[in-house]
Amino acid sequence: MNAPTPENLFVDVNGIKTHYIDQGDPSKPPILFIHGAFSSTAAWGDLFPFLEQDYRLIALDLISHGYTDRVLKPPITIDLIIDHIHGFVEALDLPAVPIVGNSFGCMVAVYYALQHPANVKGMVLLDGGLGKTAIPVKEIKGAPQLAAMSFTKYVGDALFPFIGKKMITDWYTRCLYDTSLITATRIENNQAPLRQKHSIKALNLLLRALFKFGDPKNYAELHVADRLPALEMPVSIAWGESDRILPRWIGEEMVQLLPHAQMQVIEKCGHLPHEECPQVVAKIIQEFMATMS
């Protein structure tokens, strides 16, 4: 698993110094990758070697994640995150691109497609997305729940050096079907960016915004289910059979609402198929890209 470093690429997006990686063949079709909450561009390190000969692979660190700037001034909203994605796409002068997302990254991808459908050529959604029913984000246990607690905003950065390794290990234990993949390297790749100043405070603000977004009343006001049928791009949804983080009915609802969506279940796989089953996910992406060419 090859972790990105702070010396990788950066671009200014709406005043936010944004870290990203851009690898593979620049002459081949581009794909944009959006990681999940409590993650970073390092999450794609297992997958990219299976794709880099055939595509240009672009992945960014979301606001307050990885090596992108920490955003400490509320309000942090889903619209701020979408504006950041849109600014990134414009800064790199990308054409309409397929988007691959995981977990929260799927939510971002779908909402971005609702706001800017002309910029999204298609979507591959790995264990996440938006359907008729609000995602039960408050039921997500472990590190994200701890990071979103009110007191974490004040003491999280001081405590992280002492509990960070355990937090990330516990999170991976919940996410993975095959826990033998929880190696010291994988843990360090996720822990290293969070050692930066104000990382936990900024993550707390973002996760609290995510929990607000997932509140059933707030979610209903967005009328997502009414808007999804208007998305004409193809969508491939894949879900780990043993996902214990997000319920599979999210994907099933999307298949019912999106006009050009299909779903498959990956056996012996948890919430992070791109890390746990990268060859399977690479094949899903390759087959998806073939249908669009």
N, C-alpha and C positions, 0 to 999 in steps of 0.2 A: 504494500500500500504506500504510494508515493505522496507524501504530504506537500502541499504548496508552502512556500515560505514568504516572509514579508518582502523579499526581493522580487517576487513575481510582479505581475502587471498591475498598475493602478490607473484609475481615471477619475476625474472630478465629475460627480453627478449631483447637480443641484446643491453644490457646496459640500457634498459628502465625499470624502476620499474613499473610493470604492476599489477593493481588491478583487481581481479576477484572474482566471487562467484561460489561455487560448492556445490549444495544442491540436495536434493532428495535421491534416493536409489543408492548408489555407485555400487551395484551389477546389476543394470538394465542398459539398453542401454543408452549411453551418447548422448546428443544433445548439440551442440554449438550454442549460441545465440549472435548475433551481432547487437547492437543498432544503431540508426540513429545519424546524426549530431545534435549537440546542445542537446545531451542526455547523458545517462549513463546506467549502470547496473540497476539503480533504475527503469528504464522503464519496467522491467519485473516483478515487484513486484505484479501486479494484476494477471498475468498469471500463475506464478509458482505454487501457491497452487493447481491449477487444474491438475498439471502434476507430482508433486514431488513424488507421490506414485509409479508411473510406470516407471520413467526415472531418470537418472542422468543428472542434469541440470547445464550446465557450461556457464557462461556469463562473458565476459571481458569488461573492459573500454578501448576503443580505444585510440590511441595516443592523448594526450592533452585533454582527456575527463575524467569525473568522478574523480577518485583518482589515475589514471595512471599519470606518469611523464609528465610534459609539455615539448614539443619539440620546441625549440626556434630558432634553426639554420636551415635555409633553405639550400638546397631545400627540402621542404616537397612534396612528390609526391605520386601518387597512389601506385607505386611500394614499397615505404617505408612502407606504411600502410599494403600492402600485406605481405611484409617481416616480419612485426610485428605479423600479424596473424599466419603466418607459424611458426615463432619462438615460439609463444605461444603454438601452437598445439604440437610442438616437445618437449617443456619444460614439458608439462603435459603428454607426451608419449601417446597421444590419437590415437586410431585406426582411420580408415576412418569413419567420422561422418556425420550425417545429420546436416545441418546448417539452422537455422531460423534467418532471418534478417528482419529489418524494414528500409524503406527509404534508406538513404545512406548505411546502413548496408547490404541492398540487393545488392547494387552496389558492395560493397566490397566482398560479398559472391560470386557473379557471377564472378568477376574478379579473385578472389582466385581460383575458380573452373577452370577457363581457364588456370591459371598458374600451379595448382597442382590438376588435376582431380582425381588422385588416392586417394587423401585425403578426398574427398567429396562424401559421400554415397548418398546424395540427398539434395534438398533445398526446404524450405518453405519460400516464398518471400512475405512479407506483404507491399504492396504499394511501390514498388521500384524494381529496377533491371536495366538491360542494354539490349537495343534492337538495331534496325537498326539506329534509329535517336538519335542524341545527346540529353541528358536530358536537358531541359531548366532551368538550375540551376540559371541563372541570373534573371529569372522571379519569383523566390521564394521570396516573400515579408516578411517583419517583422524582427524578431530577427536575423535570419541568414544573411539577407542582410545587416543589420546594423553592425553585428559583422565582416563582411567581408570587410567593407569600409576601405580605406587606413588610415584614421586618427584614426580609432579604435585601430590600433596597438600601438599607442602612448598614447592615453588617455583613452582607454577602461577600464583598471584595476582601474583607479582613479574614473571613472564615475559609474562603476557597483554597488557599494554600494547604490547609489542614484536611479538608473534606472533599476536595475536588476529584481526586483519583477515585475515591469510593463512590461519589455521585455518578461519575461517568461509567464506572464499572457496573453499578447497579442498573443504570439506564440501558446499557447494552445487554445485560442479563434479561431485561424485560423485552427488549426489541428482537433478539436473535433466537432462532430455533436451535442453531448449532452454536452453543456457547464456547466451543473450542476456538472459535474465531476471535474471542476476546483476548487479544495479545497485548503485550506491553506497548508495542508500536502503535496499535490502533488506539489505545487509551491516550497515549502521549499526543498523537495527532489531533485529538479532540480537546485535550487539556491545554495544550500550549497557547492557542489564541486567547483563552479565557484568563491567562495570567496578565494580560494587558490592563492598564489602569481603567477603572470604572466598568470593566466588562460585565460583572454580575449585576451592578446597578442598572446598566443599560439593558441588559437582557431581561431584568425584572420588569422594566417599563414596557418592553415589547411584548412579553408574555402576558402581562396584565391586559394589554390592548387586545391580544388574541383571545383571552378569556371573555372580554367584553364583546368581541365580535361573535363569539360562539354562544352568547346568551340568547335563548330562544326568542325573546321579545325583540332584541336588536336585529337578530338574523331575519326574522319575519319581515321587518321593515325594509329589507333590501330586495325582497321579491325575487330572490335568485331562481327559484323553481319556475317562475313565470318567464324568466329571461333565457334560461338555458336552451329551450327549443329553437331559439333564433341562431344558435351557434352552428354554422354549416361546416366547419372544418372536421376532419376525421379525428376520432379520439380512441386511443387504445388504453384500456384500464387493466392493470395487473395487480393482484392482491395476494400477499403471502397467506397460505392456508392457515398458518399458526400465528397470525398477527394478534397480539394481545393489547395493542395500543389503540387502534381505531377499528370500529366495527365494519364488517364487509358490506353492510347494507348501504353504506355511503356510495360505494361503487355501483351497487345494484340500482339505487335510485338514479344515478347519473345515466346508466344505460337506458332506463325508461324515459328519461327526459331529453337526452341529447339525440338528435336525428341520425348521427353517423358514429355511434359508439359501440364498441364491443368490449367484453371483459373476459379475462381468464384468471384462473387461480393457480398459483405456483406452489407445488407440494413441498413439504419439508422446508418451509421458509417462513420467516417472521415479518417484522415491520420494515426491514431494510433490505429488500431484495437486491438492490444494486451493490450492496456490500456482501451479502450472504450468497447470492446466486448470480454473480455478474455475467457468466456465460449465457445463462437463460435470459437475463434482461437484455444483453447485447443482441441476442437473436430476435427478441421481441421488437427492439428498436430497428434492426436491420429489415425485418419483414414489414414494419410500419413504413419505413422510409421508401421501400420498394413500391408500395402501393401509391405513393405520392409522386413518383418519378415518371 
